[in-house]
Amino acid sequence: MMKKSEEDEYWNSSKFRAFTFDDEDDEFSRLKESRQAIRRLAEEDEDEDEVEKVSWSGEPIGSKDPGRASPGRTESPPSPESPRTRCPGSASQAVSLEKFRSLQDKLLLLDSAVLGHHGNVITAVLIHLKRTLSKDVLFAELRSRQTALRHFVQYLTETRDQDLLLELLRSLNRTEDVALLQYREQLSLSDAPRRRDFLKTCLSLPFSADDLAHIQDQHDLLDRQILIEVWDREGKLDVFRKFPRKASILNMPVITTLYYCCLYHYSEQGTFSSPSSVRQTFKLSEKQYFVTALAARAKLKAWTDVDALFSSRNWLGFTRKRAPISFQRVVDILHRNSAPSQVLQDYIGLVDDPQQRVSLASRHRCHDVVINTYRDMKDRQLLLGYRAKVERGSAAERKIDELLSQPVRGRRGGAGLIARFVM
């Protein structure tokens, strides 16, 4: 009598061939039997409601029986790797894969499943092969079967069998995929210092230079966040009492970190929490810094800081406002942060296009901007039309009346009749 391990080796090794009592035990018969099994597995009923689909665990999901789980919801099978798979379209018929015992029969079964283009059936067969073949044999055979290999990688990913997936990828010499899989382990680490230390070990993995630079930035950012978190957790600064923190800064993206520093550490210079330090370390663009700082300072209603973001001096010594984004977007950011009408008015007036300027001013009820724009356009009819929209007796109405009452001068300098234009 054979020991169990010897018996398994006999049935599963490529050196042996399964013995049967069938008269026709040739390759054609085995191929025919494999295809019949695949057809039974992949057979679809005309009524879609009666079709059962095979999940990654190899078990059927969904049923017409109201006492079972509803379609689309995976049931908990008694065994995650059942050697028997139910046939689609039938609640009673089941296909056993146990009779495919030799390596040759199992590979014919797998190849037939691939030829049939049935993804769930391929996965069911792969589960059987995983259970009954040694890893070395399975990996070697999958190397030349790319379709089956992709399904197996997906199955291991879905079932989170990371150890086996790493072994498979190493056997295929896919070093970058192995490195990426190891890198992804840090996503499951909730402890920030452990995650930072793990990221440091990832710098020795065989990534490209660009990928290593990103991992270095991720490590440095988390290290900085840990320092900021320790310092700010006590909330000693006045700004924390006025605007309490809503969440931890740990594991936040770099732009979120910059926003946080612009919110709570805007005036600092040369510290790990200063906005300028974050910008310089992580090479953020002028536009990224400007938009983030604008939103943060507007959130705190720090309008002097907001105004300072725009000020620049030209070569004639005149101060003018300049921004790396359109003033229309500036107005949108200020409005989202509840800027008062007077602040909005100042920046709406800097929009170059008259139609956009009037549209924004009308939307935000900045009457002076609309009136001044129509005045500059010298369009009396537009002023008359807008007069009907403002509140009666308001300052806006009085301003329009004053403009309309002014005499119009002709091109030669003499007073002319009231015409379409108003100065």
C-alpha positions in Angstrom: 0.0 0.0 0.0 1.2 3.5 -0.9 1.4 6.2 1.7 -0.9 9.2 1.1 2.0 11.5 0.0 3.2 8.8 -2.5 -0.3 8.3 -3.8 -0.7 12.1 -4.3 2.6 12.2 -6.1 1.5 9.3 -8.3 -1.7 10.9 -9.4 -0.4 14.5 -9.6 3.1 14.1 -11.0 3.8 14.6 -14.7 5.8 11.3 -14.7 2.7 9.2 -14.3 -0.4 8.7 -16.3 -3.9 8.0 -14.9 -5.1 4.4 -15.3 -8.6 3.8 -16.5 -10.7 0.8 -17.3 -12.0 2.4 -20.5 -11.3 0.7 -23.8 -10.7 4.0 -25.6 -7.9 5.5 -23.5 -6.2 7.5 -26.2 -5.5 11.3 -26.4 -8.5 11.9 -28.6 -10.9 10.4 -26.1 -9.4 12.3 -23.2 -9.6 15.6 -25.2 -13.2 14.8 -26.1 -14.0 14.1 -22.4 -12.4 17.4 -21.4 -14.4 19.4 -23.9 -17.6 17.7 -22.8 -16.9 18.7 -19.2 -16.2 22.2 -20.2 -19.4 22.4 -22.3 -21.4 21.2 -19.3 -19.7 23.8 -17.1 -20.2 26.6 -19.6 -23.6 25.7 -20.9 -26.1 28.5 -20.7 -29.8 28.3 -20.4 -32.0 30.4 -22.7 -33.5 32.1 -19.6 -30.9 34.2 -17.9 -32.7 33.9 -14.6 -31.9 30.2 -14.5 -28.1 30.6 -15.1 -25.8 30.3 -12.2 -22.4 31.9 -12.4 -19.2 30.6 -10.9 -17.5 33.0 -8.5 -13.7 33.2 -7.8 -14.1 30.6 -5.1 -15.4 28.1 -7.7 -18.8 28.0 -6.1 -22.1 29.0 -7.8 -23.7 32.3 -6.9 -27.4 33.2 -7.2 -30.4 31.0 -7.5 -34.1 31.0 -8.4 -34.8 29.4 -5.0 -36.2 32.2 -2.8 -34.7 30.5 0.2 -31.2 31.0 -1.1 -29.1 34.1 -1.6 -30.3 36.6 -4.3 -28.6 36.7 -7.7 -25.3 38.6 -7.6 -24.6 37.8 -4.0 -21.9 35.3 -3.2 -22.9 32.5 -0.9 -20.6 31.2 1.7 -19.6 27.7 0.5 -18.8 24.9 2.9 -15.4 24.6 1.3 -13.6 27.3 -0.7 -12.0 24.9 -3.1 -14.7 22.4 -4.0 -13.6 19.7 -6.5 -17.2 19.7 -7.8 -18.6 22.6 -9.7 -22.3 23.0 -10.4 -23.4 23.2 -14.0 -24.9 26.5 -15.1 -28.6 26.2 -15.9 -29.2 23.3 -13.6 -29.7 23.2 -9.8 -29.0 19.4 -9.6 -26.3 18.6 -12.2 -22.7 19.0 -11.0 -19.5 18.4 -12.8 -16.7 16.6 -10.9 -13.1 17.4 -11.9 -11.7 14.6 -9.7 -11.6 12.2 -12.6 -9.0 14.3 -14.4 -6.1 13.0 -12.4 -3.1 12.9 -14.7 -1.2 16.0 -15.5 -2.0 15.6 -19.2 -5.7 15.3 -18.5 -5.7 18.4 -16.3 -3.8 20.4 -18.8 -6.2 19.3 -21.6 -9.1 20.4 -19.3 -7.4 23.8 -18.8 -6.7 24.3 -22.5 -10.3 23.4 -23.4 -11.6 25.9 -20.9 -9.3 28.6 -22.4 -10.5 27.7 -25.9 -14.1 28.1 -24.7 -13.4 31.7 -23.6 -15.4 31.1 -20.3 -13.6 33.1 -17.6 -15.4 31.6 -14.6 -14.8 28.1 -15.9 -11.1 28.8 -16.4 -11.0 30.0 -12.8 -12.8 26.9 -11.6 -10.3 24.6 -13.4 -7.4 26.6 -12.1 -8.7 26.2 -8.5 -8.7 22.4 -9.1 -5.2 22.5 -10.5 -4.0 24.6 -7.6 -5.4 22.1 -5.2 -4.1 19.0 -6.9 -0.7 20.0 -8.5 2.5 21.1 -6.9 3.4 24.8 -7.2 6.4 24.1 -9.3 4.5 22.1 -11.8 1.6 24.5 -11.9 3.8 27.6 -12.3 5.8 25.9 -15.1 2.7 25.0 -17.1 1.1 28.4 -16.7 4.3 30.1 -18.0 3.3 29.0 -21.6 -0.4 29.7 -21.1 -0.7 33.5 -20.8 -4.5 33.6 -20.7 -4.8 31.1 -17.9 -1.9 32.8 -16.2 -3.8 36.2 -16.2 -6.8 34.5 -14.7 -4.8 32.8 -12.0 -3.1 36.1 -11.1 -6.5 37.7 -10.9 -7.8 34.9 -8.7 -4.9 35.1 -6.3 -5.4 38.9 -6.2 -9.1 38.6 -5.5 -8.6 36.0 -2.8 -5.7 38.0 -1.3 -3.4 35.0 -1.4 -0.3 37.3 -1.5 2.3 34.7 -0.5 1.4 32.4 -3.4 1.1 35.4 -5.8 4.6 36.5 -4.8 6.0 33.0 -5.4 4.3 32.9 -8.8 5.7 36.3 -9.9 9.2 35.5 -8.7 9.1 32.2 -10.7 8.2 34.3 -13.8 11.1 36.8 -13.1 8.6 39.7 -12.9 10.7 41.7 -10.5 8.8 45.0 -10.9 5.5 43.3 -10.2 7.0 41.7 -7.1 8.3 45.1 -5.9 4.9 46.7 -6.6 3.1 44.0 -4.6 5.5 44.4 -1.7 5.1 48.2 -1.9 1.3 47.8 -1.7 1.6 46.2 1.8 2.1 49.7 3.3 -1.5 50.6 2.4 -2.7 48.2 5.0 -0.6 49.8 7.8 -2.6 52.2 9.9 0.3 53.1 12.2 2.0 56.1 10.7 5.6 55.5 12.0 5.5 51.9 10.9 4.2 52.9 7.5 7.0 55.5 7.2 9.6 52.9 8.1 8.2 50.4 5.7 8.3 53.0 2.9 12.0 53.4 3.7 12.6 49.7 3.0 10.8 50.0 -0.3 13.5 52.3 -1.5 15.7 49.3 -1.9 13.2 47.5 -4.2 13.9 47.3 -8.0 11.8 50.2 -9.1 12.5 52.7 -11.8 14.2 56.0 -10.9 10.9 57.9 -11.3 9.1 55.5 -9.0 11.8 55.6 -6.4 11.6 59.4 -6.4 7.8 59.2 -5.8 8.4 56.7 -2.9 11.0 59.0 -1.5 8.6 61.9 -1.6 5.9 59.8 0.0 8.3 58.8 2.8 9.5 62.4 3.4 5.9 63.7 3.4 4.7 61.2 6.0 7.8 61.9 8.1 7.0 65.7 8.0 3.3 65.0 8.8 4.3 62.9 11.9 6.3 65.9 13.2 3.5 68.4 12.5 1.0 66.1 14.1 3.0 65.7 17.3 3.4 69.5 17.6 -0.2 70.4 16.7 -2.0 67.7 18.6 -2.0 69.9 21.7 -3.5 72.9 19.9 -1.6 75.6 21.7 -1.9 78.2 18.9 -4.8 80.6 18.9 -5.8 79.6 15.5 -6.7 76.1 16.7 -9.1 77.5 19.2 -10.8 79.7 16.6 -10.7 76.9 13.9 -10.4 73.5 15.6 -8.8 70.7 13.5 -11.4 68.4 12.0 -9.0 65.5 11.2 -5.4 64.4 11.5 -2.9 65.4 8.9 -1.3 61.9 8.7 -1.4 60.1 5.4 -2.9 63.1 3.6 -1.8 64.1 0.0 0.8 66.9 -0.4 -1.7 69.5 -1.5 -3.8 68.8 1.5 -0.7 69.1 3.7 0.1 72.5 2.1 -3.5 73.7 2.7 -3.2 72.6 6.3 0.1 74.5 6.7 -1.4 77.6 5.0 -4.3 77.4 7.4 -2.4 77.0 10.6 1.2 77.9 10.0 1.0 80.6 7.3 3.3 83.1 8.9 6.1 80.6 9.7 9.4 80.7 7.9 12.1 78.0 8.0 10.1 75.4 9.9 9.0 72.0 8.7 5.4 73.2 8.9 5.9 76.5 7.0 4.0 76.6 3.6 7.2 77.8 1.8 9.1 74.8 3.1 6.4 72.4 1.9 6.3 74.1 -1.5 10.1 74.0 -1.9 10.7 70.4 -0.7 8.0 68.9 -2.9 8.6 71.2 -5.9 5.1 72.5 -6.1 4.3 74.9 -9.0 3.3 78.5 -8.5 -0.2 77.8 -9.6 -0.6 74.9 -7.0 0.7 77.1 -4.2 -1.4 80.1 -5.2 -4.7 78.2 -5.4 -4.1 76.4 -2.2 -3.0 79.4 -0.2 -5.8 81.5 -1.6 -8.4 79.0 -0.5 -6.9 78.6 3.0 -6.5 82.3 3.7 -10.0 83.0 2.4 -11.3 80.3 4.7 -9.9 82.3 7.6 -11.2 85.6 6.2 -7.6 86.8 6.2 -8.3 89.3 3.3 -4.9 91.2 3.8 -3.1 87.9 3.1 -5.4 87.2 0.1 -4.6 90.7 -1.3 -0.9 90.2 -0.8 -1.0 87.0 -3.0 -1.9 89.2 -6.0 0.3 92.3 -5.5 3.2 92.8 -7.8 5.1 95.9 -8.9 6.0 96.6 -12.6 9.0 98.5 -13.8 7.3 101.9 -13.7 6.7 101.5 -9.9 2.9 101.1 -10.2 1.3 98.3 -8.2 -1.1 96.0 -10.0 -2.7 92.7 -9.3 -1.5 89.6 -11.1 -2.4 85.9 -10.7 -1.3 82.6 -12.2 -5.0 81.7 -12.8 -7.9 83.6 -14.3 -9.6 86.1 -12.1 -12.9 84.3 -12.9 -11.5 81.2 -11.1 -10.2 83.5 -8.3 -13.8 84.8 -7.8 -15.1 81.2 -7.7 -12.6 80.2 -5.0 -13.4 83.3 -2.9 -17.2 82.7 -3.3 -16.9 79.1 -2.2 -15.2 80.4 1.0 -18.0 82.9 1.7 -16.1 86.1 0.7 -18.2 89.3 1.3 -19.6 91.2 -1.7 -17.0 94.0 -1.4 -14.1 91.5 -1.7 -15.7 89.8 -4.7 -16.3 93.1 -6.3 -12.6 94.0 -6.3 -11.6 90.8 -8.1 -14.6 90.7 -10.5 -13.5 94.1 -11.7 -10.2 92.6 -12.8 -11.8 90.1 -15.2 -10.7 91.3 -18.7 -13.7 90.1 -20.8 -16.6 92.6 -20.4 -19.3 90.0 -20.9 -17.7 87.6 -18.3 -17.2 90.5 -15.9 -20.9 91.6 -16.2 -22.1 87.9 -15.9 -20.1 87.4 -12.7 -21.0 90.7 -11.2 -24.7 90.1 -11.9 -24.5 86.6 -10.4 -22.9 88.0 -7.2 -25.0 91.2 -7.2 -22.0 93.5 -7.5 -24.0 96.4 -9.1 -21.1 98.9 -9.2 -19.1 96.5 -11.5 -22.0 96.1 -13.9 -22.7 99.9 -14.0 -19.0 100.8 -14.4 -18.7 98.3 -17.3 -21.7 99.7 -19.1 -20.4 103.2 -18.5 -17.1 102.3 -20.0 -18.9 100.7 -23.0 -20.9 104.0 -23.3 -24.1 102.1 -23.9 -27.1 104.0 -22.6 -29.6 101.2 -23.5 -27.7 98.7 -21.3 -27.7 101.2 -18.4 -31.5 101.7 -18.8 -32.1 98.0 -18.9 -30.0 97.4 -15.8 -31.8 100.2 -14.0 -35.0 98.2 -14.1 -33.3 95.3 -12.3 -31.9 97.1 -9.3 -33.8 97.9 -6.2 -35.9 101.1 -6.4 -34.3 104.0 -4.4 -31.0 102.1 -4.0 -27.5 103.5 -4.4 -27.2 101.6 -7.6 -30.3 103.3 -9.1 -29.1 106.7 -8.0 -25.7 106.1 -9.7 -27.3 105.0 -12.9 -29.6 108.1 -12.9 -26.6 110.3 -12.3 -24.8 108.8 -15.3 -27.9 109.1 -17.5 -28.4 112.8 -16.6 -24.9 113.8 -17.8 -24.9 115.5 -21.2 -23.3 113.7 -24.1 -20.7 115.6 -26.1 -20.2 115.1 -29.8 -17.0 114.1 -31.4 -16.2 117.8 -32.2 -16.4 118.7 -28.5 -19.7 120.6 -28.6 -22.7 119.5 -26.6 -24.9 117.3 -28.6 -28.3 115.7 -28.3 -28.9 112.9 -25.8 -27.8 110.0 -28.0 -26.9 106.3 -27.5 -23.6 107.0 -25.7 -23.1 108.4 -22.2 -19.7 109.4 -20.8 
